[in-house]
Amino acid sequence: MKYLKLLLLFAFGTSTLTTFAQEEGFMADRPGATTGIDVMPKGRFQWETGVGWERSKMDGIATTTWTLNTSLLRWGISDHAELRLQGDWLRTKNDEVNYGGLSNIAIGTKVHLFDGWKAIPGISLLANVLVPGGDDHHYLPANWGGQIGLLFENTLTPWLSLGYEGDLIWSDAQRPTAFFGACLGFQVSERLSLIVEEYNFNDSDGTKCWMELGAAYQLSDRVQIDLGTDISLQYPKRFGNVMLGVAWQITKR
């Protein structure tokens, strides 16, 4: 993990800085914890999926979690809106437990509100319904929940963009979780993009601060592969992960 993070940091430090925009007509909401403002064009369907490995000692016990599949389905239903369905399949193991199941099941939409003008950012609205799993599920909430967020993006130069997002998330907790993230995107070449982002969760247990480094490469006009890793800014030695993914625009242009 140490060498992977150093390699990604070296790539960020030595590459030409550019915007996190893919080839014209293609956009993906991975990698990264924040969500871009772009919506799928009307009639287009896209599948974004991946796998991951995580090792955490945040709770004092060394726990390994495999993301066997994380999927986001996006369908453009108009020129300004898309429908979204997402869900993960995880497996967690340590010296005391060994279980798996569905996680992060959500049904929602993203609506593009404003294209942006000069220093005024582009704006989109993100809304999700969080699906419960009952008391016997390890990852899913016991009750229905929701998420509402505003997404912003400024194109700073032809090769650099800044995206930022603020959300409120309702689940089983007594008060909603607040999320805020900011992402710098760089276009290294016509096909290679890099991101560096900082994001935070604030709930009844306090504020948790994270950084993510990611890279995406467009294999064709409809297929992108990506690599990412998260870093805990408060406890960097207690957490490590690697995520690999692909975004595939199934319908042709």
PAKOL-63837 format. One record per residue (C-alpha): residue in three letters; x, y, z. Coordinates in nm, 4 decimals. Example, Ala and Ser with C-alpha at 12.3 -4.5 7.8 and 13.67 -1.06 7.14 Angstrom:
SITE   res         xx         yy         zz
SITE   ala     1.2300    -0.4500     0.7800
SITE   ser     1.3670    -0.1060     0.7140
end
This chain:
SITE   res         xx         yy         zz
SITE   met     0.0000     0.0000     0.0000
SITE   lys     0.2822     0.2395     0.0876
SITE   tyr     0.4453     0.1964    -0.2526
SITE   leu     0.1140     0.2279    -0.4402
SITE   lys     0.0399     0.5613    -0.2716
SITE   leu     0.3916     0.6880    -0.3429
SITE   leu     0.3546     0.5860    -0.7080
SITE   leu     0.0254     0.7726    -0.7421
SITE   leu     0.1682     1.0795    -0.5684
SITE   phe     0.4651     1.0727    -0.8059
SITE   ala     0.2269     1.0583    -1.1027
SITE   phe     0.0410     1.3644    -0.9757
SITE   gly     0.3626     1.5550    -0.9206
SITE   thr     0.5211     1.4862    -1.2566
SITE   ser     0.2277     1.4830    -1.5004
SITE   thr     0.0923     1.7753    -1.6981
SITE   leu    -0.2121     1.9188    -1.5150
SITE   thr    -0.5435     1.8934    -1.6977
SITE   thr    -0.9194     1.8850    -1.6448
SITE   phe    -1.0981     1.5647    -1.5501
SITE   ala    -1.2995     1.5559    -1.8701
SITE   gln    -1.3126     1.2480    -2.0855
SITE   glu    -1.3475     1.2333    -2.4613
SITE   glu    -1.6458     1.4303    -2.5823
SITE   gly    -1.9726     1.2488    -2.5138
SITE   phe    -1.8382     1.0260    -2.2325
SITE   met    -1.8477     1.0923    -1.8597
SITE   ala    -1.8178     0.8688    -1.5520
SITE   asp    -1.8869     0.9192    -1.1827
SITE   arg    -1.5891     0.7043    -1.0842
SITE   pro    -1.3275     0.7073    -0.9464
SITE   gly    -1.3738     0.9383    -0.6472
SITE   ala    -1.6110     0.9969    -0.3560
SITE   thr    -1.7528     1.3174    -0.5033
SITE   thr    -1.9989     1.3153    -0.7944
SITE   gly    -1.9607     1.5092    -1.1193
SITE   ile    -2.2275     1.7446    -1.2523
SITE   asp    -2.2644     1.5724    -1.5925
SITE   val    -2.5741     1.3640    -1.6656
SITE   met    -2.6104     1.0869    -1.9192
SITE   pro    -2.7355     1.2019    -2.2606
SITE   lys    -3.0986     1.1107    -2.3307
SITE   gly    -3.1358     0.7456    -2.4239
SITE   arg    -2.7833     0.6459    -2.3148
SITE   phe    -2.7263     0.3689    -2.0607
SITE   gln    -2.4037     0.3242    -1.8640
SITE   trp    -2.2743     0.0642    -1.6169
SITE   glu    -1.9986     0.1659    -1.3747
SITE   thr    -1.8580    -0.1216    -1.1700
SITE   gly    -1.5507    -0.2258    -0.9776
SITE   val    -1.3802    -0.4343    -0.7095
SITE   gly    -1.1752    -0.3351    -0.4073
SITE   trp    -0.9650    -0.4441    -0.1094
SITE   glu    -0.9594    -0.2659     0.2273
SITE   arg    -0.7602    -0.3178     0.5472
SITE   ser    -0.8706    -0.1172     0.8509
SITE   lys    -0.7713    -0.0878     1.2171
SITE   met    -1.0037     0.2067     1.2863
SITE   asp    -1.1881     0.0114     1.5581
SITE   gly    -0.8718    -0.1390     1.7043
SITE   ile    -0.9153    -0.4759     1.5291
SITE   ala    -0.7484    -0.5507     1.1963
SITE   thr    -1.0404    -0.6048     0.9575
SITE   thr    -1.0286    -0.6901     0.5879
SITE   thr    -1.3194    -0.6037     0.3591
SITE   trp    -1.3427    -0.7119    -0.0034
SITE   thr    -1.5703    -0.5233    -0.2391
SITE   leu    -1.6678    -0.8111    -0.4647
SITE   asn    -1.8734    -0.5796    -0.6826
SITE   thr    -1.9817    -0.2182    -0.6713
SITE   ser    -2.2225    -0.1092    -0.9422
SITE   leu    -2.3890     0.2107    -1.0562
SITE   leu    -2.6407     0.2018    -1.3431
SITE   arg    -2.7134     0.5369    -1.5120
SITE   trp    -2.9864     0.5990    -1.7704
SITE   gly    -3.0407     0.9327    -1.9427
SITE   ile    -3.4144     1.0041    -1.9426
SITE   ser    -3.4009     1.3624    -2.0766
SITE   asp    -3.1495     1.6233    -2.1869
SITE   his    -3.1035     1.7307    -1.8243
SITE   ala    -3.1763     1.4285    -1.6040
SITE   glu    -3.0744     1.0687    -1.5436
SITE   leu    -3.2049     0.7819    -1.3303
SITE   arg    -2.9574     0.5968    -1.1063
SITE   leu    -2.9497     0.2565    -0.9355
SITE   gln    -2.6535     0.1547    -0.7236
SITE   gly    -2.5489    -0.1242    -0.4893
SITE   asp    -2.2408    -0.3031    -0.3552
SITE   trp    -2.1631    -0.6598    -0.2521
SITE   leu    -1.9101    -0.6809     0.0333
SITE   arg    -1.7395    -0.9414     0.2481
SITE   thr    -1.5775    -0.8561     0.5828
SITE   lys    -1.3448    -1.0728     0.7922
SITE   asn    -1.1382    -1.0420     1.1093
SITE   asp    -1.0529    -1.2701     1.4036
SITE   glu    -1.4085    -1.2402     1.5364
SITE   val    -1.6429    -1.2117     1.2361
SITE   asn    -1.6812    -1.3354     0.8812
SITE   tyr    -1.9861    -1.2144     0.6884
SITE   gly    -2.0959    -1.0657     0.3571
SITE   gly    -2.3936    -0.9061     0.1900
SITE   leu    -2.5413    -0.6142     0.0031
SITE   ser    -2.4493    -0.2549     0.0898
SITE   asn    -2.5260     0.1001    -0.0238
SITE   ile    -2.8407     0.0185    -0.2218
SITE   ala    -2.9895     0.3418    -0.3541
SITE   ile    -3.2378     0.4530    -0.6201
SITE   gly    -3.2202     0.8124    -0.7334
SITE   thr    -3.1657     1.0796    -0.9924
SITE   lys    -2.9212     1.3485    -1.0970
SITE   val    -3.0609     1.6655    -1.2572
SITE   his    -2.8451     1.9235    -1.4325
SITE   leu    -2.9591     2.2724    -1.3296
SITE   phe    -2.7048     2.5189    -1.4722
SITE   asp    -2.4167     2.5002    -1.7219
SITE   gly    -2.1989     2.7580    -1.5483
SITE   trp    -2.0913     3.1005    -1.6640
SITE   lys    -1.7489     3.2605    -1.6087
SITE   ala    -1.6756     3.2227    -1.2344
SITE   ile    -2.0244     3.0872    -1.1604
SITE   pro    -2.0043     2.7072    -1.1383
SITE   gly    -2.2131     2.4528    -1.3189
SITE   ile    -2.4716     2.3027    -1.0815
SITE   ser    -2.6563     1.9713    -1.0556
SITE   leu    -2.8903     1.8182    -0.7981
SITE   leu    -2.8385     1.4654    -0.6645
SITE   ala    -3.1200     1.2824    -0.4816
SITE   asn    -3.1259     0.9193    -0.3626
SITE   val    -3.3576     0.6947    -0.1658
SITE   leu    -3.1554     0.4550     0.0542
SITE   val    -3.3027     0.1045     0.0639
SITE   pro    -3.3115    -0.0719     0.4038
SITE   gly    -3.2251    -0.4317     0.4760
SITE   gly    -3.3743    -0.4798     0.8203
SITE   asp    -3.2093    -0.5522     1.1522
SITE   asp    -3.0421    -0.8749     1.0380
SITE   his    -2.8390    -0.7166     0.7584
SITE   his    -2.4774    -0.6272     0.8306
SITE   tyr    -2.4309    -0.3325     0.5919
SITE   leu    -2.7768    -0.1972     0.5066
SITE   pro    -2.9724     0.0405     0.7318
SITE   ala    -3.2701    -0.0918     0.9265
SITE   asn    -3.4969     0.1859     0.7969
SITE   trp    -3.5523     0.3775     0.4739
SITE   gly    -3.3180     0.6710     0.4299
SITE   gly    -3.2375     0.9478     0.1870
SITE   gln    -2.9662     1.1654     0.0410
SITE   ile    -2.9908     1.5141    -0.1081
SITE   gly    -2.6929     1.7013    -0.2454
SITE   leu    -2.5802     1.9886    -0.4632
SITE   leu    -2.2943     1.9341    -0.7076
SITE   phe    -2.0779     2.2174    -0.8422
SITE   glu    -1.7995     2.2419    -1.0977
SITE   asn    -1.5723     2.5235    -1.2175
SITE   thr    -1.3616     2.4875    -1.5304
SITE   leu    -1.0488     2.6706    -1.4204
SITE   thr    -0.8440     2.6211    -1.7390
SITE   pro    -0.8744     2.3943    -2.0441
SITE   trp    -0.6745     2.1363    -1.8444
SITE   leu    -0.7895     2.1869    -1.4842
SITE   ser    -1.1298     2.1685    -1.3145
SITE   leu    -1.2579     2.1972    -0.9587
SITE   gly    -1.5650     2.0043    -0.8481
SITE   tyr    -1.7240     2.0244    -0.5047
SITE   glu    -2.0274     1.8733    -0.3392
SITE   gly    -2.2358     1.9111    -0.0232
SITE   asp    -2.4866     1.6464     0.0907
SITE   leu    -2.7150     1.5563     0.3767
SITE   ile    -2.7687     1.1834     0.4312
SITE   trp    -3.0492     1.0404     0.6473
SITE   ser    -3.0255     0.6846     0.7730
SITE   asp    -3.0559     0.5121     1.1128
SITE   ala    -2.8577     0.7795     1.2997
SITE   gln    -3.0334     1.0305     1.5242
SITE   arg    -2.9235     1.3202     1.3041
SITE   pro    -2.8266     1.3353     0.9359
SITE   thr    -2.4702     1.2857     0.8228
SITE   ala    -2.3201     1.5876     0.6458
SITE   phe    -2.0842     1.5218     0.3551
SITE   phe    -1.8565     1.7717     0.1832
SITE   gly    -1.5951     1.6980    -0.0810
SITE   ala    -1.3744     1.8896    -0.3244
SITE   cys    -1.2007     1.7358    -0.6248
SITE   leu    -0.9290     1.8680    -0.8556
SITE   gly    -0.9297     1.7018    -1.1968
SITE   phe    -0.6385     1.6930    -1.4391
SITE   gln    -0.6249     1.5789    -1.8023
SITE   val    -0.2774     1.4363    -1.8599
SITE   ser    -0.3447     1.3364    -2.2190
SITE   glu    -0.6393     1.2819    -2.4505
SITE   arg    -0.7215     0.9560    -2.2701
SITE   leu    -0.5543     0.9722    -1.9256
SITE   ser    -0.7121     1.1657    -1.6365
SITE   leu    -0.6085     1.2063    -1.2740
SITE   ile    -0.7953     1.3258    -0.9653
SITE   val    -0.7007     1.4317    -0.6157
SITE   glu    -0.9823     1.5013    -0.3734
SITE   glu    -1.0495     1.5704    -0.0070
SITE   tyr    -1.3805     1.4716     0.1484
SITE   asn    -1.5361     1.4710     0.4949
SITE   phe    -1.8204     1.3006     0.6828
SITE   asn    -1.9674     1.4647     0.9915
SITE   asp    -2.2071     1.2650     1.2107
SITE   ser    -2.2774     1.2007     1.5781
SITE   asp    -1.9303     1.0436     1.6132
SITE   gly    -1.7526     1.3576     1.4878
SITE   thr    -1.5810     1.4500     1.1611
SITE   lys    -1.3856     1.2014     0.9514
SITE   cys    -1.1480     1.3452     0.6898
SITE   trp    -1.0198     1.1574     0.3870
SITE   met    -0.8166     1.2037     0.0699
SITE   glu    -0.8500     1.0042    -0.2503
SITE   leu    -0.6065     0.9710    -0.5379
SITE   gly    -0.7302     0.8249    -0.8643
SITE   ala    -0.6480     0.7706    -1.2295
SITE   ala    -0.8740     0.6873    -1.5248
SITE   tyr    -0.7817     0.5762    -1.8751
SITE   gln    -1.0244     0.5671    -2.1665
SITE   leu    -0.9732     0.2489    -2.3654
SITE   ser    -1.2301     0.3446    -2.6305
SITE   asp    -1.5021     0.6016    -2.6859
SITE   arg    -1.7357     0.3979    -2.4592
SITE   val    -1.5055     0.2205    -2.2079
SITE   gln    -1.2963     0.3647    -1.9227
SITE   ile    -1.0844     0.1822    -1.6625
SITE   asp    -0.9756     0.3363    -1.3324
SITE   leu    -0.7596     0.2916    -1.0223
SITE   gly    -0.7944     0.4638    -0.6850
SITE   thr    -0.6876     0.4626    -0.3219
SITE   asp    -0.8200     0.6374    -0.0090
SITE   ile    -0.6096     0.7832     0.2718
SITE   ser    -0.7383     0.8630     0.6209
SITE   leu    -0.6052     1.2096     0.7031
SITE   gln    -0.6559     1.1493     1.0772
SITE   tyr    -0.5252     0.7927     1.1047
SITE   pro    -0.3223     0.7198     0.7885
SITE   lys    -0.1503     0.4132     0.9372
SITE   arg    -0.4784     0.2477     1.0347
SITE   phe    -0.6324     0.2259     0.6882
SITE   gly    -0.5400     0.1219     0.3364
SITE   asn    -0.7310     0.0226     0.0257
SITE   val    -0.7120    -0.0267    -0.3507
SITE   met    -1.0046     0.0051    -0.5936
SITE   leu    -1.0180    -0.1038    -0.9581
SITE   gly    -1.3089    -0.0262    -1.1868
SITE   val    -1.4564     0.0137    -1.5305
SITE   ala    -1.7254     0.2366    -1.6822
SITE   trp    -1.9003     0.1075    -1.9930
SITE   gln    -2.1471     0.3124    -2.1952
SITE   ile    -2.3523     0.0204    -2.3224
SITE   thr    -2.5710     0.2054    -2.5718
SITE   lys    -2.4054     0.3461    -2.8816
SITE   arg    -2.4033     0.7123    -2.9721
end
